[in-house]
Amino acid sequence: MPRVRLKQLDQYPFRTKIVVRVTDLNYGGHLGNDSLLSLIHEARVAFLASHGFSELDCGGVSLTMGDAAIIYQGEAYAGDEINIEVAAGEPSKSSFRLFYRLTRSSDTKKIALAETGMVCFDYNAKKILPLPKAVEDISTSK
């Protein structure tokens, strides 16, 4: 079976730290895949806020996730502080991608690479909207 491949970026201009909670662990005793997706959700909210946006008002549009990909590179455990770095890129007519790199703060061990495709959306009209210029700007800056 072919595996999903994600490339690590040269730079991630935004960083936040999140501590793994006991409730983030799975039956294997390490960070569960569902919790990892929740951690990148928290990082996405913080990244958007750093630009004055939210998921419900991102340059005048709401966002919905069109896809997600995660490459697991190592384990994380309860109490581990995780650095989550975020970059935006690949703007299109109605969407952009967010790229994430997760490492453990104490030893910089790689935990995961992830990407999410964010689509501009009107929840009331239930339709896709064009990418606002302000969002395109953060998706093309380094």
TAPELIN-V91973 format. One record per run of one state. SS is the DSSP state (@ for helix, = for strand, . for the rest). FROM is the first residue (numbers start at 1). TO is the last residue. Records with the same first field share a line. If there is no record, write none. Layout:
SS: FROM-TO + FROM-TO
This chain:
.: 1-13 + 20-21 + 26-30 + 32-32 + 51-57 + 59-60 + 73-80 + 90-94 + 105-109 + 123-126 + 129-132 + 141-142
=: 14-19 + 25-25 + 31-31 + 58-58 + 61-72 + 81-89 + 95-104 + 110-122 + 127-128
@: 22-24 + 33-50 + 133-140
